[in-house]
Amino acid sequence: MTRRSAFLASFLVLVPAVSARAQPAAGGPPAVGVVRAERQQMVQTDEFIGRIQAVGRVALVARVTAFLDKRLFTEGAEVKQGDLLYRLERDPFQAQVDANKATVEQLEAQHRLAELTLQRQQYLLKTPAGQQSNVDSALASERALAAQIAGAQAQLRQAEINLAYTEIRAPIDGRISSTAVTEGNVVSPTTGTLATLVSQDPMYVIFSIAVRAGSELRNRYAEKGGFGAVVIKLRLPDGRIYSEDGKLDYASPTIGQTTDTITLRATIPNAVFPGTDVATPGARQLIDGEFVTVLLEGVQPIVVLGIPRAAVLSDQQGDYVYVVDGQSKADVRRIQLGQSTPSTAVITNGLKEGELVISEGLQRVRPGATVLPGPASPPPAVARPGAGGPANGAGPSGSAGGASPPSGQSPSSGK
């Protein structure tokens, strides 16, 4: 055998040996990703379904009967308090005002004459020519004319009020609806709503919570400032978290008899879309009557024991996780979840700080089986996760998909 042949033979012997060491032995323990249960700061958040409601809402109606002469607003636009919206026919009401003014002036002239007559009779009473009956008659005439003047002035004020009603102005700032009556029609107090004016900024958000949840919130925030310690955030129908924060300002003094809930109300600014003119229809982000998700956030974060949500499994008995013990075996651990988020599960019972929890490769884990633990992949960055209640389900892939339940039961992704 030549030197080259010997070298090739030795190389062929070494290559299989190296390859055998590089590959894991068939039937070996499955590799899993683990995380350590650690305490972390978390802002407590509760979710409720709410509805946006305008602070002010005015139904514009005619106060007098007249022809609708002019509509002076753009339908769907925002108007300011005091803006002229409708003008009714003014001439008949102006004529009535002028007639009542003339009546008042006539009565005032007669009253002046009656005052002079009374003074004259009172002077003559001091002489032999004066008589008390004449004084009494002059006094009665003066008083009667004074009463007539008061009545005529009241009629004049009423005529002036009716004249002012021919101009329908905006009583509040807000966005106005389309008009129900067009120019040229006769309107009256029985016509109904001409248009609706809805205030825009700020807005109310109304939502109901169960009595038990209300008691928990009260106990949680009583020592932190009560209503002032709660921050209201909204998740809009498109999934975005609204940029403005709200504050609670009202709690119903009674409980709903059929729902056993308490109604809460918060005030929140109604911002304009960036780069949008406020006069443009739909310029503001919150709309009266819109359904939103209300997120009640505490001002001060709390310290909780948390693990990735992907590590939590569920079956008919409840929630559980797999913990790696000192012998690298997967141990089933029943847990109780607190208020969690889609990415983090808060553990209130069943798990100790520092324990290793399997969060990846759960589909290959069997209760009591030996595993090969390694660091789990870091979770993807989330800009701002929406807060959720304790929905006891598994999270991303690799959680409950193929994991074996501890007692032959079928795992589920939620209760």
Helices and strands as residue ranges (DSSP letters): H 3-22, E 31-36, E 38-42, E 45-54, E 57-60, E 66-71, E 78-79, E 84-88, H 91-124, H 132-164, E 167-169, E 174-176, E 186-187, E 195-198, E 203-210, H 211-221, G 222-224, G 226-229, E 230-235, E 247-251, E 261-268, E 291-298, E 302-308, G 309-311, E 313-315, E 318-324, E 330-337, E 344-349, E 356-360, G 362-364, E 372-375
